[in-house]
Amino acid sequence: MSDSQQKQDLRKQQLTLLKYEKTIKNGAIVLSAGGALAAANADKVLGGKAAAALAELRDAHMALAQKASEAHDVLGVAALEAGAKVSDGGLPKDAVNTVVKSLLGLG
């Protein structure tokens, strides 16, 4: 693979990852807004099981965000090593796991 092709491939991977990160952030917004309301109503029927399920879903979403952040860091390093432009895609500079953690009220 030529140097130019490698840079193009890294750029495509960066853009794909940025789109995925945006999807994860949007999912956290939905989970945060709708999850608490659903859990409150479900608790009437299911007792404490709804809150436990919501907590498990939040943890899973947080783990997904953490892995996406790790992938972002690895891809950024690979791009820098290849001399490719590191893309921010016009998105906020905060790592996806930091944003998701905040949206989910986890810290």
TIKOLPA-249761 format. One record per residue (C-alpha): residue in three letters; x, y, z. Coordinates in steps of 0.25 Angstrom, whole numbers, plus 5000, padded with zeros to 4 digits. Example, Ala and Ser with C-alpha at 12.3 -4.5 7.8 and 13.67 -1.06 7.14 Angstrom:
BEGIN
ALA 5049 4982 5031
SER 5055 4996 5029
//
This chain:
BEGIN
MET 5000 5000 5000
SER 5006 5013 4996
ASP 5007 5025 5006
SER 4996 5032 4999
GLN 4987 5021 5000
GLN 4990 5018 5014
LYS 4987 5032 5018
GLN 4974 5032 5010
ASP 4970 5019 5017
LEU 4973 5025 5031
ARG 4965 5037 5027
LYS 4953 5028 5024
GLN 4955 5020 5037
GLN 4955 5033 5045
LEU 4942 5038 5038
THR 4935 5025 5040
LEU 4939 5025 5055
LEU 4935 5040 5057
LYS 4921 5036 5051
TYR 4920 5024 5061
GLU 4924 5033 5073
LYS 4913 5043 5069
THR 4903 5031 5069
ILE 4908 5027 5083
LYS 4907 5041 5088
ASN 4893 5042 5082
GLY 4889 5028 5089
ALA 4894 5034 5102
ILE 4884 5046 5101
VAL 4873 5036 5098
LEU 4876 5027 5109
SER 4878 5038 5119
ALA 4865 5045 5115
GLY 4856 5033 5113
GLY 4862 5023 5122
ALA 4859 5030 5135
LEU 4845 5033 5131
ALA 4843 5018 5126
ALA 4849 5013 5139
ALA 4840 5021 5148
ASN 4828 5016 5141
ALA 4833 5002 5140
ASP 4837 5001 5154
LYS 4822 5002 5157
VAL 4820 4989 5150
LEU 4833 4982 5151
GLY 4838 4987 5165
GLY 4853 4990 5166
LYS 4856 4981 5154
ALA 4855 4993 5144
ALA 4865 5001 5151
ALA 4875 4990 5151
ALA 4872 4988 5136
LEU 4874 5003 5133
ALA 4887 5003 5141
GLU 4892 4990 5133
LEU 4889 4997 5120
ARG 4896 5010 5125
ASP 4908 5002 5129
ALA 4908 4995 5115
HIS 4907 5008 5108
MET 4918 5014 5116
ALA 4927 5002 5112
LEU 4924 5004 5098
ALA 4928 5019 5099
GLN 4941 5015 5106
LYS 4944 5005 5095
ALA 4941 5016 5084
SER 4950 5026 5091
GLU 4961 5016 5092
ALA 4960 5013 5077
HIS 4960 5028 5074
ASP 4973 5029 5082
VAL 4979 5017 5074
LEU 4975 5023 5061
GLY 4980 5037 5064
VAL 4994 5031 5067
ALA 4994 5023 5055
ALA 4990 5035 5046
LEU 5001 5044 5053
GLU 5011 5033 5050
ALA 5007 5032 5036
GLY 5007 5047 5035
ALA 4993 5048 5032
LYS 4984 5059 5036
VAL 4977 5056 5049
SER 4962 5059 5047
ASP 4953 5064 5057
GLY 4941 5064 5048
GLY 4936 5077 5053
LEU 4932 5070 5066
PRO 4934 5074 5080
LYS 4948 5071 5085
ASP 4944 5064 5097
ALA 4946 5049 5097
VAL 4933 5041 5094
ASN 4934 5034 5108
THR 4935 5047 5115
VAL 4923 5052 5108
VAL 4915 5040 5110
LYS 4919 5039 5125
SER 4914 5053 5127
LEU 4901 5051 5119
LEU 4897 5038 5127
GLY 4900 5046 5140
LEU 4911 5036 5144
GLY 4921 5047 5148
//
